[in-house]
Amino acid sequence: MDDRSVVWDAANRKHIDEDHPERGISSRDVDEVLRDPDRVEIYLPDRQANEVVGRTAGRRWLVVIWIDQPEGRYPIHARDASKRIIRKVTTK
């Protein structure tokens, strides 16, 4: 698992915090998912990105996509995890 710092700038913070208010996801939620000790990480070679499925401190399941930057993990997308994805990561 990658435990490097999460990299925020004006662009990705705006995208997560403001561009999709209907999702109700904050950069804090993303930070929590990326620190979840039980998260599941998958590399997406077609997107050259990483997908993480994990939970916030409030136990909300999210999918976070991040790309590798020299400074750390740069989140580019976040959404609620579907029931199918949650089942897949919890029934091992």
ZISULKA-V366971 format. One record per pair of residues at least 6 apart in sequence whose C-alpha atoms are under 7 Angstrom apart, sorted by the first residue. I is the first residue (numbers start at 1). J is the second residue. D is the distance in whole Angstrom. If there is no record, write none. Layout:
{{I:J:D} {I:J:D}}
//
This chain:
{{1:41:7} {4:72:5} {4:73:7} {5:72:5} {5:73:6} {6:31:7} {6:72:6} {6:73:5} {6:74:6} {7:71:7} {7:72:6} {7:73:6} {7:74:5} {8:74:7} {12:75:7} {12:76:6} {13:27:6} {16:25:7} {16:26:6} {16:27:6} {16:77:7} {16:78:7} {17:25:7} {17:26:5} {17:27:6} {23:79:7} {29:56:6} {30:64:7} {32:56:5} {32:57:6} {33:54:5} {33:55:5} {33:56:5} {36:54:6} {36:55:6} {38:54:7} {39:52:7} {39:53:6} {39:54:4} {40:52:6} {40:53:5} {40:54:6} {40:89:7} {41:50:7} {41:51:6} {41:52:4} {41:53:7} {42:50:6} {42:51:5} {42:52:6} {43:49:6} {43:50:4} {43:51:6} {44:50:6} {44:51:7} {49:65:7} {49:66:6} {49:67:5} {50:65:6} {50:66:5} {50:67:6} {51:63:7} {51:64:6} {51:65:5} {51:66:7} {52:63:6} {52:64:5} {52:65:6} {53:62:6} {53:63:5} {53:64:7} {54:61:6} {54:62:6} {54:63:7} {55:61:4} {55:62:6} {61:80:6} {61:81:5} {62:78:7} {62:79:6} {62:80:4} {62:81:5} {63:78:6} {63:79:5} {63:80:6} {63:81:5} {64:75:7} {64:77:6} {64:78:4} {64:79:7} {65:75:6} {65:76:6} {65:77:5} {65:78:6} {66:73:6} {66:74:5} {66:75:4} {66:76:5} {66:77:7} {67:73:6} {67:74:5} {67:75:6} {68:74:6}}
//
